[in-house]
């Protein structure tokens, strides 16, 4: 009888551990789904806004945001497929933003980069690196030049988040209306 009780306890513990691992895995999957865009696998707007709100709460915190999109993105998707368009946006943003901040799909065709450090030159350099990376990638894969346009804005203490987003959006459209393939400060 003692052996069968021990065997039951052992089986219950094994079953418990297996279920615990499954729940942990499901929790990680749900967390990823809640914070990432399903097409690009970049962070989503919800995650970005939460993170930026945390930074805003820090006194004297300054940082830069860039709102950008691929020029003629609809034509890119129509010509080469939506998978290609998603690959374009993901590949270069993630590589360029490693250790610098956040890359997120902001909505539709727009993507936002948030640079944690207050370094204008780093922002411009990163944008140009993404431009060049996309150009090289599109040349190597489709023998075409795919370009991006962007607007950039510096966050300073006490600026409202919605006004920051509105300002950077306006600058993106100034870049688009003035020839594309550029960034407007």
Secondary structure, 3 states (H helix, E strand, C coil): CHHHHHHHHHHHHHHHHHHHHHHHHHHHHHHHHHHECCCCCCECHHHHHHHHHHHHCCCCCCEEEEEEEECCHHHHHHHHCHHHHHHHHHHHHHHHHCCCEEEEEEECCEEEEEECCCCHHHHHHHHHHHHHHHHHHHHHHHCCCCCEEEEEEEECCCCCHHHHHHHHHHHHHHHHHCCCCCEEC
